[in-house]
């Protein structure tokens, strides 16, 4: 079926550390992650018609994702099941400095995804393509696939949205910056994280960061600033959106929730400022529970929070 939003990237089975038991044991909650899959589910929970483009293994984690996407109403007609590699797995631990990731993704099915796997017909029927720096950093073929997908989207008048999501263990900052910014220059919506931009550009002033991505050619730039909220810019306006106050326990996937929720509201007809305010609220609500996917709020929960 045709969808409004197609998300390209790597899903990963998640094991998220829970608070220690009285006897000092360490427990992990099994869940789901992967930035673009998280964003796809966030968008679907806000009412958007969403599909995934990826490759996953013929394994238990792959089966788990197929079941998850079916429950969430995410279209999987552009998902490839393959024996070329396994579905990736990662662990999340928590301490006083926040949350930390340990990934096992080398040689994963998604890292073998290439330009020949890109479903150009599905992209042509969508309204928006969403992808990320992680999607590009998996491998040379995955990077080429992202550029092929962006080219296909632009050829068919499909909007492109991009999240930096820089991961130093995937590639060094100079190479990541050159590749990501080449992709960003072809995007309509740029949604970088403030810490990513500092590493990729050396900039520290938020207005200079917004200027940088606007000058690349992006029509809308939303700088994700974590506990400081978000800062949105177009050529004509700038708006600071304060964070929505919550008692946060786990920020895993908060940025992905922001992206999916923001794009869902853009597709629903909101202006960018309204969409960003909605997305900041959704991302904050996600942080009130453990795991990347389970705590992602529904549209009803976000609307209720906005009315408070």
Helices and strands as residue ranges (DSSP letters): E 5-8, E 12-18, E 27-33, H 35-45, E 50-57, H 60-72, E 75-82, E 88-95, E 98-104, G 109-112, G 115-117, H 120-125, E 128-132, H 133-137, H 140-155, E 159-163, H 173-184, E 189-190, H 194-201, H 206-216, E 220-224, G 226-228, E 230-233, E 238-241, H 254-267, H 272-286, H 299-307
